[in-house]
Amino acid sequence: MTEDRSPTEPYTALRAQLHTSEFLDHVRTGVVLINVQGTVVDSNQTAPQMLGRTCEQLRSDGPFGTSIAPVDNDGVLLRRDQFPWATTLRTGEPCIGVTIGVDIPERPRRWLLVDSHPLVIDGEFVGVTIYLVDVSALRHEYRSLQLLNEVNRFVMTPTKDTDPLQSVCDVLVADGSYCLAWIGIASRDVPGKIDIHDAAGTTEYLYDGMVSSTATEAIGRGPSGLALRTGVTHVVDDIARDPTFEPWRERAAQFHLRSMLAIPFAPWGQRAILCIFSTNPYAFDDSDVRSKESIAREVEFAADQVRAKRRLEEALDGTLLSLGILTETRDPYTAGHQTRVGALGAAIAVHLGLEIKMVNLVRQAGDVHDVGKIAIPAEILTRPGRLSALEFTMIKGHTTIGHRILSNASLPWPIAEVALSHHERLDGSGYPAGLLDRDIILPARIVAVADVVEAMAHFRPYRAALGIDVALAEVAKGAGTLYDRDAVESCRAVFDMGFTFESIPTTDAQVVG
């Protein structure tokens, strides 16, 4: 307890309330007594230690004094009339569960859970009792768990379009409340140099002359370079005083950067670093470092997964393209038809609001929807006259043949199913199964519309090209009876927005002549 407990002091009763429980000096909860004028009367030993102050400082200028600028749970500076004890003094009511952040020199920001209760003696309101509980570790663990959950969200369900490196930078800034996060890759051209790969937050610090002309010899010798070169995480508690940050100190001050963490990791087997900056000094304690190192390992795994997935999907695209071209070499008059149907189908799927994964699958399904024609005699495919009933039956067989070919290849759903069902019609008049309405899967309904529009718009041996307007009018006439109404409306919409078949890239094998 504090000294000089004179029985004649004005607030003996308040002090007596505290000293009836001597054990309070040995608990982790800070206890402070304040009189009705807002002056600290006494405290246990824990309170000043928790606030990085002496008992005398606490009694002379209050819990925070003038040197500490406390913030609320969102990091916004608190006015003095917003302090919990100020509210209790003003209203006479308790103020419970208020989280306050305090910055103590040479220590990480400390988060305190503050309760203030009115102190009434003999029916008279004589002051306030303040209880302070340090919840810094709990808050750090909670925030770390939040960050890990956000990172796991894109790590566990990566697509070929996922960018884990940029995503983790975005998460650290948006959900971790850090002012800057960036990822650097070891330069292949300049030894010791780091190429910035992804960044979020105060990126002006990086891209507007981060390395000054006086710092050229320091390339690779700063905290990020040290982490990259040694493979050991590097922490800068106070940028304003750390010697390794000397070449960049002035610029860091312009952007209010006070501390940083540099973590080495190896996405795709390349040497890289994740750098995180805070506007607070001493922002990264051991718990923070461990959690961010875990995040770096998660992102390393995700980057490798995404690259592998991207390569697999690119290989699948290449295989499907080759299969489609092989089919179309047997019918040069329809060269490029499947690619154009795939592109239009994907555009319709986007307009319908389907997820990007399904959009890609619709495109891939369109790219090979007629693959079964590989088994149809070329003489029938290219014949200019009207087909006989037998010949048309053979043509219709391309749907089941295509389904069999693609099913045997174990391709993702619904590629084989689209090949089977793209000639089905809502009223049951289609083939091969005469399916009705919702029995036809959505991807097949989309490709059916794209298939009819593309076929009518282009030349065929048995007729001249009819053009886009006629093709759109035809599917519009059958909307709701033959064709999916939403797919028809989206098809017209994408052409109104500028979609053209002419803009779709072709290969040499897809060019007639």
C-alpha positions in Angstrom: 0.0 0.0 0.0 1.0 3.6 -0.4 2.6 5.5 2.6 1.5 8.6 4.6 -1.9 7.3 5.7 -2.6 10.2 8.1 -5.9 9.7 10.1 -6.5 13.4 9.7 -6.6 13.4 5.9 -10.0 14.4 4.4 -10.7 11.0 2.9 -9.8 8.6 5.7 -13.1 6.8 5.2 -12.2 6.1 1.5 -8.8 4.8 2.4 -10.3 2.7 5.1 -12.5 1.1 2.6 -9.5 0.0 0.6 -7.4 -1.1 3.6 -10.0 -3.3 5.1 -8.8 -5.9 2.5 -5.0 -6.0 2.6 -5.0 -8.9 0.2 -5.8 -6.4 -2.6 -2.1 -5.6 -2.9 -1.5 -9.2 -4.0 -4.2 -9.6 -6.7 -3.8 -8.9 -10.4 -6.8 -6.6 -10.4 -5.9 -2.9 -10.1 -8.0 -1.0 -7.5 -8.2 2.8 -7.4 -10.3 5.0 -5.2 -11.4 8.5 -6.5 -13.1 11.2 -4.5 -16.1 13.2 -5.8 -13.7 15.8 -7.2 -12.1 13.2 -9.4 -8.8 13.0 -7.4 -7.1 9.7 -6.7 -7.2 9.0 -3.0 -5.5 5.7 -2.9 -4.8 2.5 -4.8 -3.4 -1.0 -4.4 0.1 -1.6 -5.7 -1.2 -3.4 -8.8 -2.9 -0.4 -10.3 0.2 1.9 -10.8 2.2 -1.1 -12.0 -0.5 -1.9 -14.6 -0.4 1.7 -15.8 3.4 2.0 -15.8 3.3 4.7 -13.2 4.3 5.3 -9.6 1.8 5.7 -6.7 2.7 9.3 -6.4 2.0 10.0 -10.1 -1.3 8.2 -9.8 -2.4 10.3 -6.9 -1.2 13.6 -8.3 -2.6 13.5 -11.8 -5.0 10.6 -12.0 -4.9 7.1 -13.6 -3.8 8.4 -17.0 -2.4 11.8 -16.3 -1.3 13.9 -19.2 1.3 11.5 -20.7 -1.1 8.7 -21.6 -3.6 9.0 -24.4 -6.1 6.2 -23.8 -8.2 4.9 -26.7 -11.5 3.0 -26.9 -12.0 -0.5 -28.2 -11.7 0.7 -31.8 -8.6 2.7 -31.2 -10.3 6.1 -31.1 -8.9 8.6 -28.6 -11.0 8.9 -25.5 -12.1 12.3 -24.1 -11.7 12.7 -20.3 -15.5 12.9 -19.9 -15.8 9.5 -21.5 -13.7 7.8 -18.8 -15.9 5.2 -16.9 -15.3 6.9 -13.5 -16.2 10.3 -15.0 -19.5 8.8 -16.1 -20.1 7.3 -12.5 -19.2 10.6 -10.9 -21.6 12.4 -13.2 -24.5 10.0 -12.9 -23.9 8.1 -9.7 -24.4 4.8 -11.6 -22.0 2.0 -12.2 -20.1 1.9 -15.6 -19.2 -1.8 -16.3 -17.1 -3.6 -18.9 -15.4 -0.7 -20.7 -12.3 -1.7 -22.7 -9.6 1.0 -22.7 -6.2 0.8 -24.5 -3.2 2.6 -23.0 0.2 3.1 -24.5 3.0 2.7 -21.9 6.6 3.7 -22.9 8.6 0.7 -24.2 5.8 -1.7 -23.8 3.1 -3.0 -26.1 -0.3 -1.3 -26.0 -2.1 -2.6 -22.9 -5.8 -3.3 -22.9 -7.7 -2.9 -19.6 -11.2 -3.9 -18.8 -12.5 -1.1 -16.5 -15.4 -1.2 -14.0 -16.3 1.8 -12.0 -18.8 1.7 -9.0 -20.2 4.5 -6.8 -18.8 4.4 -3.3 -21.5 5.3 -0.7 -20.7 5.5 3.0 -23.4 6.2 5.6 -25.8 7.1 2.8 -23.5 9.6 1.3 -21.9 9.4 -2.2 -18.2 10.0 -1.4 -16.4 8.7 -4.5 -15.8 5.9 -7.0 -14.1 2.6 -6.8 -12.3 1.6 -10.1 -11.3 -1.9 -10.9 -8.8 -2.5 -13.7 -8.2 -6.0 -15.3 -5.5 -6.5 -17.8 -7.1 -8.3 -20.8 -4.2 -7.7 -23.2 -3.3 -11.3 -23.7 -7.0 -12.3 -24.1 -7.6 -9.6 -26.6 -4.5 -10.5 -28.6 -5.5 -14.2 -28.6 -9.0 -13.2 -29.7 -7.8 -10.9 -32.5 -5.3 -13.6 -33.6 -8.1 -16.1 -33.7 -10.2 -13.7 -35.9 -7.3 -13.3 -38.3 -6.6 -17.0 -38.5 -10.3 -17.6 -39.2 -10.2 -15.0 -42.0 -7.0 -16.5 -43.4 -8.4 -20.0 -43.2 -11.5 -18.9 -45.2 -9.4 -18.5 -48.3 -6.8 -21.1 -47.5 -9.3 -24.0 -47.1 -11.3 -23.2 -50.3 -8.8 -21.9 -52.8 -9.6 -21.5 -56.5 -7.3 -20.8 -59.4 -8.3 -17.2 -59.1 -7.5 -16.9 -55.4 -4.6 -14.6 -54.5 -3.5 -15.7 -51.0 -0.7 -13.3 -50.8 -2.8 -10.2 -51.5 -5.6 -11.6 -49.4 -3.5 -11.9 -46.3 -2.3 -8.3 -46.7 -5.9 -7.2 -47.0 -7.0 -9.2 -44.0 -4.2 -7.9 -41.8 -5.1 -4.3 -42.6 -8.9 -4.6 -42.5 -9.3 -7.1 -39.7 -6.0 -6.9 -37.9 -6.1 -3.1 -37.7 -2.5 -2.8 -38.9 -1.7 0.3 -41.0 0.4 -1.6 -43.6 1.1 -5.1 -44.7 3.3 -6.1 -47.6 4.9 -9.2 -49.1 8.3 -9.1 -50.7 10.0 -11.7 -52.9 13.8 -12.0 -53.2 14.8 -10.4 -56.4 16.2 -12.7 -59.1 18.1 -9.8 -60.7 19.6 -7.7 -57.8 21.3 -9.6 -54.9 19.9 -8.4 -51.6 17.0 -6.6 -53.2 13.4 -7.3 -52.3 10.7 -7.0 -55.0 7.3 -5.9 -53.5 4.7 -8.5 -54.6 1.5 -7.6 -52.7 0.5 -4.8 -50.3 -2.4 -3.3 -48.5 -2.9 -0.2 -46.3 -0.5 2.7 -46.4 1.1 1.6 -49.6 2.3 5.1 -50.5 5.1 4.4 -48.1 6.3 1.6 -50.4 5.7 3.0 -53.8 6.7 6.6 -53.6 10.4 6.5 -53.1 10.7 4.1 -50.2 14.5 3.8 -50.6 16.1 7.2 -50.9 19.3 7.9 -52.8 21.2 7.9 -49.5 20.1 4.4 -48.7 21.3 2.5 -51.7 24.1 0.8 -49.8 21.5 -0.3 -47.2 19.6 -2.4 -49.6 19.1 -5.8 -48.0 20.4 -4.6 -44.6 17.2 -3.4 -43.1 14.8 -5.5 -40.9 13.1 -7.0 -44.0 16.4 -7.8 -45.6 17.7 -9.3 -42.3 14.7 -11.6 -42.0 15.0 -12.7 -45.6 18.7 -13.3 -45.5 18.8 -15.1 -42.1 15.4 -16.9 -42.3 14.6 -15.6 -38.8 11.7 -13.4 -37.8 12.8 -9.8 -37.1 10.9 -7.4 -34.8 11.4 -3.6 -34.6 9.8 -2.4 -31.4 10.4 1.3 -32.1 11.3 2.4 -35.6 12.3 5.9 -34.3 15.1 4.3 -32.3 16.1 1.1 -34.1 19.5 1.4 -35.8 18.6 -1.1 -38.6 15.8 1.3 -39.7 18.0 4.4 -40.0 17.8 4.8 -43.8 14.0 4.7 -43.8 13.3 6.4 -40.4 12.4 9.8 -41.7 10.0 8.4 -44.3 8.4 6.0 -41.8 7.8 9.0 -39.5 5.9 10.8 -42.3 3.5 7.9 -42.4 3.3 7.4 -38.6 4.9 4.0 -38.7 6.2 3.1 -35.3 6.9 -0.7 -35.2 7.1 -3.6 -37.6 7.3 -7.3 -37.9 9.2 -9.1 -40.7 8.5 -12.9 -41.1 10.4 -15.0 -43.6 8.4 -17.7 -45.5 8.6 -19.5 -48.8 5.5 -19.5 -51.1 6.2 -21.6 -54.2 9.6 -22.4 -52.8 10.8 -18.8 -53.2 12.3 -16.8 -50.4 9.9 -14.2 -49.3 8.9 -12.0 -46.3 5.7 -10.8 -44.8 6.1 -7.4 -43.3 3.5 -5.9 -40.9 3.5 -2.3 -39.6 1.7 -0.6 -36.7 1.3 3.0 -35.7 2.0 2.0 -32.1 5.5 1.2 -30.8 6.1 -2.2 -29.2 3.0 -3.5 -31.0 4.3 -7.1 -31.4 4.8 -9.2 -28.3 5.7 -12.9 -28.3 2.1 -14.0 -28.7 1.7 -11.7 -31.8 4.8 -13.0 -33.4 3.8 -16.6 -32.9 0.3 -16.0 -34.4 1.6 -14.1 -37.4 4.2 -16.8 -38.1 1.3 -19.3 -38.1 -0.5 -17.1 -40.6 2.6 -16.9 -42.8 2.7 -20.7 -42.8 -1.0 -20.9 -43.7 -0.5 -18.5 -46.6 2.6 -20.4 -47.8 0.5 -23.5 -47.9 -2.4 -21.7 -49.7 -0.1 -20.2 -52.3 1.3 -23.6 -53.1 -2.3 -25.1 -53.3 -3.5 -22.3 -55.5 -0.6 -22.7 -57.9 -1.1 -26.4 -58.1 -4.9 -25.9 -58.6 -4.2 -23.3 -61.3 -1.8 -25.6 -63.1 -4.3 -28.5 -63.0 -7.1 -26.3 -64.3 -4.9 -24.8 -67.0 -4.0 -28.4 -68.0 -7.7 -29.3 -68.0 -8.5 -26.2 -70.2 -5.7 -27.2 -72.6 -7.0 -30.8 -72.8 -10.6 -29.7 -73.4 -9.5 -27.2 -76.0 -7.5 -29.9 -77.8 -10.5 -32.2 -77.6 -12.8 -29.5 -79.0 -10.4 -28.7 -81.9 -10.1 -32.4 -82.7 -13.9 -32.5 -83.0 -14.1 -29.5 -85.2 -11.5 -30.6 -87.6 -14.1 -33.1 -88.9 -16.5 -30.2 -89.6 -14.6 -27.1 -90.8 -17.8 -25.2 -91.3 -18.5 -25.1 -87.5 -14.9 -24.4 -86.5 -14.8 -22.3 -83.4 -18.5 -23.1 -82.6 -17.8 -24.8 -79.3 -15.3 -22.1 -78.1 -17.9 -19.4 -78.9 -20.7 -21.3 -77.2 -18.4 -21.7 -74.1 -17.6 -17.9 -74.1 -21.3 -16.9 -74.5 -22.4 -19.4 -71.9 -19.9 -18.1 -69.4 -21.1 -14.5 -70.1 -24.7 -15.6 -69.4 -23.6 -17.3 -66.2 -21.9 -14.2 -65.0 -25.0 -12.1 -65.7 -27.1 -14.7 -63.8 -24.8 -14.1 -60.8 -23.3 -17.6 -60.6 -20.1 -18.1 -58.7 -16.9 -17.8 -60.6 -16.2 -21.6 -60.2 -19.5 -22.4 -61.9 -18.9 -19.7 -64.6 -15.7 -21.5 -65.5 -17.4 -24.9 -65.5 -20.1 -23.6 -67.9 -17.4 -22.2 -70.2 -15.5 -25.6 -70.1 -18.7 -27.5 -70.7 -19.5 -25.3 -73.7 -16.0 -25.8 -75.1 -16.7 -29.6 -75.5 -20.5 -29.8 -75.6 -20.4 -31.3 -79.2 -17.5 -33.6 -78.6 -19.7 -36.6 -79.4 -19.8 -35.5 -83.1 -16.3 -37.0 -83.4 -18.2 -40.3 -83.9 -20.6 -39.0 -86.5 -19.5 -39.5 -90.2 -18.0 -36.3 -91.6 -20.2 -36.6 -94.7 -23.3 -36.2 -92.6 -21.9 -33.3 -90.5 -20.9 -31.3 -93.7 -23.8 -32.3 -95.9 -25.5 -29.2 -97.3 -29.0 -30.7 -98.0 -31.8 -31.8 -95.7 -31.0 -34.8 -93.5 -33.0 -38.0 -93.7 -34.7 -39.3 -90.5 -32.0 -41.9 -90.1 -29.2 -39.4 -90.6 -30.8 -37.0 -88.1 -31.1 -39.9 -85.6 -27.3 -40.4 -86.0 -26.7 -36.7 -85.4 -28.8 -36.8 -82.2 -26.6 -39.6 -81.0 -23.7 -37.1 -80.4 -25.2 -36.2 -77.0 -25.0 -39.7 -75.5 -21.6 -40.4 -77.2 -20.2 -37.1 -75.9 -21.5 -37.9 -72.4 -19.9 -41.3 -72.5 -16.5 -39.8 -73.6 -16.4 -37.1 -71.0 -17.7 -39.3 -68.2 -14.9 -41.8 -68.8 -12.5 -38.9 -68.4 -13.8 -38.3 -64.8 -14.2 -34.5 -65.6 -15.8 -32.2 -63.0 -19.6 -31.9 -62.9 -21.4 -30.7 -65.0 -19.2 -31.0 -68.1 -20.4 -34.4 -69.2 -24.0 -33.7 -68.2 -24.1 -30.6 -70.4 -22.9 -32.6 -73.4 -25.8 -35.0 -72.7 -28.5 -32.4 -72.1 -27.8 -29.3 -74.2 -30.5 -30.3 -76.7 -33.2 -30.9 -74.1 -36.1 -28.4 -74.1 -38.3 -27.3 -71.3 -41.5 -28.7 -72.9 -40.0 -32.1 -73.3 -39.6 -31.8 -77.1 -35.8 -32.1 -76.9 -33.4 -35.1 -76.9 -32.1 -37.5 -75.9 -34.4 -38.1 -72.9 -37.2 -35.6 -73.5 -36.6 -34.0 -70.1 -39.0 -31.4 -68.7 -38.3 -28.0 -67.3 -36.3 -28.2 -64.0 -35.2 -31.8 -64.7 -32.7 -30.1 -67.0 -29.7 -28.8 -65.1 -29.1 -25.0 -65.2 -25.6 -25.3 -66.9 -27.3 -27.3 -69.7 -30.1 -24.7 -70.0 -27.5 -21.9 -70.3 -25.5 -23.8 -73.0 -28.7 -24.6 -74.9 -29.4 -20.9 -75.3 -25.8 -20.1 -76.2 -25.7 -23.0 -78.7 -28.8 -21.9 -80.6 -27.8 -18.3 -80.8 -24.3 -19.1 -82.0 -25.5 -21.6 -84.6 -28.2 -19.3 -86.0 -25.8 -16.3 -86.1 -23.2 -18.2 -88.2 -23.0 -19.9 -91.6 -24.0 -23.5 -92.0 -23.8 -25.7 -95.1 -27.6 -25.9 -95.3 -28.2 -22.1 -94.9 -26.7 -18.7 -94.7 -25.9 -16.9 -91.5 -29.0 -15.4 -90.0 -27.3 -12.9 -87.7 -27.5 -12.0 -84.0 -30.8 -10.2 -84.1 -32.7 -13.1 -85.7 -31.0 -15.5 -83.3 -31.9 -13.5 -80.2 -35.5 -13.1 -81.5 -35.8 -16.9 -82.0 -34.7 -17.8 -78.4 -36.9 -15.0 -77.0 -39.9 -16.5 -78.8 -39.2 -19.8 -77.1 -38.4 -18.3 -73.7 -40.3 -20.2 -71.0 -41.4 -23.0 -73.3 -38.3 -24.2 -75.0 -35.5 -22.2 -73.3 -34.9 -21.0 -69.8 -36.4 -17.6 -69.5 -33.6 -16.1 -67.3 -30.9 -17.5 -69.5 -32.6 -15.9 -72.6 -32.9 -12.6 -70.9 -29.3 -12.7 -69.7 -28.2 -13.6 -73.2 -29.8 -10.6 -74.7 -28.4 -8.4 -71.9 -24.8 -9.5 -72.5 -25.1 -8.6 -76.2 -26.6 -5.2 -75.2 -23.6 -4.7 -73.0 -21.2 -5.2 -75.9 -20.5 -9.0 -76.1 -19.5 -10.1 -79.6 -18.4 -13.4 -81.0 -15.7 -11.6 -83.0 -13.9 -10.6 -79.7 -13.4 -14.3 -78.8 -9.8 -15.5 -79.4 -9.4 -18.3 -81.9 -6.7 -20.8 -82.8 -5.4 -21.5 -86.2 -7.3 -24.8 -86.2 -10.5 -22.9 -85.7 -10.2 -20.7 -88.8 -12.0 -21.9 -91.9 -9.9 -22.1 -95.1 
